[in-house]
Amino acid sequence: MGGNGELAWRPMEPKDAGDWAVLLAAIRAVDRDWAYFTEQDLLEDFGDPERDFARGSVAIYDGTAMVGYDVLTVRSGADPAHEMEHAGGVHPAYRGRGLGGQLLDWAETAAVPLHRERHPGRPLALHGQCVSGNAGAVDLFATHGYRPVRWFHAMVRDLSGALPGDLVPAGVEVVGYTPQHSRDARLVFNEAFRDHWGWTETTVESWEHFIGYHVFRPAFSFLAYADGEPLGLIIGHEYDAYNEAAGTRDLYVAVVGTRRAGRRRGIASALLARALTEARAAGFGSASLGVDADSPTGALGLYERAGFTVEHTSITHAKPLLAA
């Protein structure tokens, strides 16, 4: 792979989604991460209300091939600081040319005006993530002043074996997700993750975008109620690109959360068991999810007890950019 002439840098556009998917696949093949996305998956990202692709994204092209990218994601809150996220990468054939460092420099420059519009006067930090085994990316972050601040596990389990018992606690009702449950689901989501690292409020617009993705599977998404109050939530996704690579249908558990009033009652375990049971009955062969290694609610232990094992670990790196 390679072309003649200078590389072109420009903001990403919806028409680039196919090129973006090809680039992510090339990166994944070398770095062994979980970026299994189709063109359709990525096209929907252009509707994310927390992304400004015109000013907060860049694609590097060599002729007709995208060989590098970076995308910024603003956050709804800044308490105490605005922890803006960015995701980027360089095609393996184009590494060693300084493009990774240039993308980090671009992100730090582009982040400032977006931050000042959303959270003027507040501190700003920039976060990026890479697979723990990617020594080159780890070193790149370190040499640009980032430090590792959090670790996240990708976990999987085979659905062919014994599943956890679907034991719904007394006084709790588990119901399937419908559009009428959207408001309750967002309430549970926001409260369940309020004490998690890096949490900010999920707005109505962001929530509607999230549940509007074509990968959302309402048939494997449930809420738990007690005395009419929503207490727990599980959201299932299905990614065609991952299914193709795995050779089986995989249920990606995008969200498992319980409000504080419903914790330590077995609600999360019951929701997870229900989703896995329904998925296996529908022909799914595996399930996967991501979890904060230091989740304050003990989520890692919950998933281990449900039969999930760690597939790989990613590191979040952070760099302060602006003081208050």
N, C-alpha and C positions, 0 to 999 in steps of 0.2 A: 504494500500500500504506500502511496506517496505521489506527490504531484510536483509540478514545476512552478516556480514563482513564489510570491509571498503568500502567507496564510492570511485569510480574511477574518476579521472579528466583527460581529454584528449581533444585535439582540435576537433572541430566539423568537420564532413565529410559529403559529399552528401548522403551517405547511412543512415545518421542520420535524414534526413528531416522528415520522418514519425514520429519518436520519438519526434522530436521537435514540430511538430504540435499537438501531444497528450498532451505534457507538456503545451503548450500555451493555449490549450482549458481548461485544469484544472485550470490554473492561472486565465484565463478570468472568469470562473464560479464563482470564489470567489471575485476577484478584480473589476469585472464589467467594464473591459476596452474593447477596440475595436480590439483586436488581433485575428481577424477571418481569419485564414490562413489554407489552405490545404497543404498537402505534396508537391504538385506540385508548389504552390506559393513559398514555402520556398526553394525548390530545385533550383529554378531560382536565389535565392539570392547568391548562390555560384559562380555565374558568374559576380557578381558586382565588377567592377574594383577598387572601393574604399574600398573593404574589403579583408583582407588577413586572410582567415580562418585557415591556418596552424599556424600562429603566433598570430593572433588577435581574436581568439575565444576559448571558452572552454565549454565543456559539462560535467556535473556531472552525473555519472551513479550509480545506485544501482542495480546491476545485469544487467538485460536487459532494465530497465526503466530509461529514462532521468529524473532527478529530479531537475536539475538546469542548467542554461546556462548564457553565456555573450558573446556578439559580439561587436567588435570595428569597427567604420567606420571613416576612415581618411577623411580629407577635402582637396580640391584642392588648397585652399589659406590659408594664415596665416597673415592677415592684420587687426588688429595689432597682433593677436595671432592665433595659430592653435587651433580651438575649436573642438576637436575630440569628437565624440559621442559614447556612448555605450548603449546597450540595454540588459537587463538581467532579470532574475527572478528565483524564487525557488518554487517548487511544494508546495501547501498549507500544505500537510501532513509532509513536511520536514522543516517547518519553526520553529523558536525558537531554532535552533541548531547552529546558528552563520554562516550559509552558505551565507546569503546575504552579511554580512560584509566581508567574505572571497572572494566573487566574486568582491566586490568593490576593495579590496586590489589587487587581481589578475589584474583587469583592469588598475589600476594605474601603476602597474609594467610593464605590457605588452604594454601599450601605449607609453612609453618612446622611445624604439628603433624604433618603427614604425614612430613616430614623427620625430626623428632625421634623418631618411632616407629621409623623404619628405620635411621637413622644418628645416634644421639645423640652429641653432642659434636663432630661433624664440621662443617666449613664447608658452607654452602649457597649455591649460585648458581642463578638461574633463567634458562632459555634460551627464546627465542621466535624464530620464523622468518617471513619475508615475502619475496615476490618483489622482486627488486632494483628493478624499475620502479615499485613502489608507493611513491611519494614520501610519501604521507600516513602510511603505516605506518612507514616509515623514520624520519620526523620524530617520530612518536608514541613510538617506542622511545627515541630520543635524548632527548626532553624528560623521560622518566621514568627517566633514569639508566642506560639500557642502552648498550652499545657493540658495534659489529659485530666478530665474532671469527672467522667462518668463512663460506666461500662454497661453494655446491653447485650443480652444473650438472644440468639435465634434458636428456638426449640422446636423439635418435631416429635411426632409419635405415630406409630403404625396403628391403624384402626382394625386390623385383622384379629388382634388378641382381645383379651378380656378388657372391657371398658369399666370405668368407675360407675358405681351404682347411682341411678337417677333417684336419689332420695331427697324429695322436697321437704323442707322443714315444716313442722306443724304451724298452721296459721298463715302459710305463704302460698300464693298462687303464681304459677309460671304460665305466661301467655305468649303466643307468637307475636312478632313485631308486625304492625300495620302502620300505614301513614298516620293514623289517628294517635299513635303512640309517640310521635316525633317529639312533642314538647316534653313529655315525661322522660324520654330517653336522654334528651340533652340535659335535663335537670340532674338525672342520675350521673351522667358522664362528668359534668362539671363538678359536682360535689364529691364524687368518688375519687377524682384525681387532684383535688384541691391541695392536698398535702404532699403531692409527689414533686420530685425535683423538676424544675423548669416549667411548671404548670402556669398557663394563663387561661382566662375565660374563653370558652368556645362560643362565638357569637351565633346568632340565628343564621346568618348568611353562611358562615363557615360550616355549621352543622348541616344545613340543607345541601351544601355542595358535597359534603362527605357522604351523606346517605343517598345522594344522587348518582354516585359512581356506578357504572354498569357492572362492576365486580361485586357490588353489595348483594347479599343473598338473604332476603327476609325469611326464607324458609328455615334458615339455621341461625336466626337471631331471635332473642327472647328477652322479656322483662319479667321481673319478680315483683309482686305486690303483696302487701300485708295491710289489712284494714283500709284498702283503697289507696294507700300510699306507695308510689314506686320506690323500690329499694335497691334493685339490682338490674344489670344490663349485660347482655353479650351480643356482639355483632360479628357476623360471619361474612367473609369475602371469598371469592374464588378467582384465581389468576390463570388464564389460559396458558400463558408463557411458562409458568411454573409447572402446570400440569404436564405440558409437553415434555419438559426436561425431566420431570420425575417419573413419567410413564404411568401416572395414576391421577385421579382427581384428588386434589388437596383442599381441605377447608382451612383457610387462613383465619384465625381468630383475631380479629382486628382490635376488639375491645372486650375486656371483662372488668366490670366495676361494681362496687357496692357502696351505697351511701353509709356514712358512719353509723346511723341508727340501725342498719341492718347487718353490721359486721359481726363475725364470730358466731354466726347462726347457721353456717353451711350453705348460704345462698349462692355464693360464687361457685362452689363445688357442684351444686345442683344445676346451675345454669350451664356450666361447662359439660357436665355429664349429659344433659339434655341435647345440647348441640352436637356432641360427638356421636351420640346414639342415633340421632336423626340423620347425620351425615353418612354414617356407615350404612344405614338402611337405604339411603339414596344412591349408594354405590361409590362413595368416597373411600379411598384407600389409605389416606393419611391426613394428619392435621398439623398445622404449624402456627407459631406465634412468636412475638417478640416481647421481652420483659427486661425491665430495669434490674440489674444484678443486685442492687441495694434497695429494692422497693420497700417503702416503709410499711406496707400492708402485708408483707410476707408472700407476695405473689409467686416468687420463684419456688417456694416450698409447695404452694398449692399446685403448680403445674407439674412439679416432680412427682407429687403423690398421684397425680392423674396420669402418669406414665410418659410425660414429655422428657426428652433429654436434650442437652445443649449440643447444637450443631456447630455453631461458631459464635464468636464474640466480636462486637464492634466497640470502638472507643470514640467518645465525644471529646473533642479538643476545643478549648476556649481561649479567646484573646480579648482583653479589654481594649476598646478603641477610644471611647470618650468618657470623661468624668462628668459628674453633675455640674 
